Amino acid sequence: MIKKPVMLEVFIKESIDHYKILDTAVKNAENSDDVPLVETLHQNIAHMTVSLKEVETRMIRVVNKMNRLGVSDRDKFVLPLANSVATLKEMILITENYLNDYSK
C-alpha cells in the first residue's frame, strides 16, 4: 500500500502540468519579460487549488466523523479547516486578479 504523502505527491505531479502552464503564460503574457511572472502566478494558483481540494476533503471527513460520533461542540475540529478553505479561496481569487496586471 502506498503511503498518503506519496499519493499526494503523485496527485500534484499528475494534476499540475508545468509545461502546459508555461505554454499558457507564453500565450497570455502582455510582453515576453512577463512570461516568468505569469507562469509563477499560474503555478501558485494550481498548487493552491490542489491544497484547497485536500483541505475541503478533510473538512467533509471531519464533519461526517463528528456527525457519526454525535459530537455537538465541533467548532474546534471544523473551524480551523473552514477558515483554511476560506483563506485559500480568497488567495486564489487575489492571485487571479494579479494575473490581470500581466495578461493581454
C-alpha positions in Angstrom: 0.0 0.0 0.0 1.2 3.5 -0.9 1.6 6.0 2.0 -0.6 9.0 1.7 2.1 11.6 1.3 3.4 9.7 -1.7 -0.1 9.6 -3.2 -0.5 13.3 -2.7 2.9 13.9 -4.4 1.8 11.8 -7.3 -1.5 13.6 -7.5 0.2 17.0 -7.5 2.6 15.9 -10.3 -0.2 14.4 -12.4 -2.6 17.3 -12.0 -0.2 20.2 -12.4 1.4 20.3 -15.9 4.2 22.8 -15.7 4.7 22.7 -19.5 1.0 23.5 -20.1 1.3 26.3 -17.5 4.3 27.7 -19.3 2.5 27.5 -22.7 -0.4 29.4 -21.2 1.9 32.0 -19.8 3.6 32.5 -23.1 0.3 32.9 -24.9 -1.2 35.3 -22.2 1.7 37.5 -21.1 1.4 41.0 -22.3 5.2 41.0 -23.1 7.9 38.4 -23.1 9.5 39.7 -20.0 6.3 39.0 -18.1 6.2 35.3 -19.0 8.0 34.1 -15.9 5.8 36.2 -13.7 2.6 35.0 -15.4 3.9 31.4 -15.2 4.6 31.8 -11.4 1.1 33.1 -10.7 -0.5 30.3 -12.7 1.7 27.8 -10.8 0.7 29.4 -7.5 -3.0 29.1 -8.4 -2.5 25.4 -9.4 -0.8 24.5 -6.1 -3.3 26.4 -4.0 -6.1 24.7 -5.8 -4.7 21.3 -5.1 -4.3 22.3 -1.4 -7.8 23.7 -1.4 -9.3 20.4 -2.6 -7.3 18.5 0.1 -8.5 20.7 2.9 -12.1 20.7 1.7 -12.0 16.9 1.6 -10.5 16.8 5.1 -13.2 19.2 6.3 -16.0 17.0 4.9 -14.5 13.9 6.6 -14.3 15.7 9.9 -17.9 16.9 9.7 -19.0 13.4 8.9 -17.0 11.9 11.8 -18.4 14.5 14.2 -21.9 13.6 13.0 -21.2 9.9 13.3 -19.8 10.3 16.9 -22.6 12.7 17.9 -20.2 15.5 18.8 -22.2 18.7 19.2 -19.2 21.0 20.1 -17.4 20.6 16.8 -16.1 24.1 16.2 -12.6 23.3 17.4 -12.5 20.4 14.9 -14.1 22.1 11.9 -13.4 25.9 12.2 -9.7 25.7 11.5 -10.4 23.7 8.3 -13.2 26.0 7.3 -11.0 29.1 7.8 -8.3 27.4 5.8 -10.7 26.8 3.0 -11.9 30.4 3.0 -8.4 31.7 3.1 -7.2 29.5 0.2 -10.3 30.6 -1.9 -9.6 34.2 -1.2 -5.9 33.9 -2.0 -6.7 32.1 -5.3 -9.0 34.9 -6.2 -6.5 37.6 -5.4 -3.8 35.8 -7.4 -6.2 35.5 -10.3 -6.6 39.3 -10.1 -2.8 39.8 -10.1 -2.8 37.9 -13.4 -4.8 40.7 -14.9 -1.8 43.0 -14.4 0.4 40.9 -16.7 -2.1 39.4 -19.2 -3.3 40.5 -22.5 
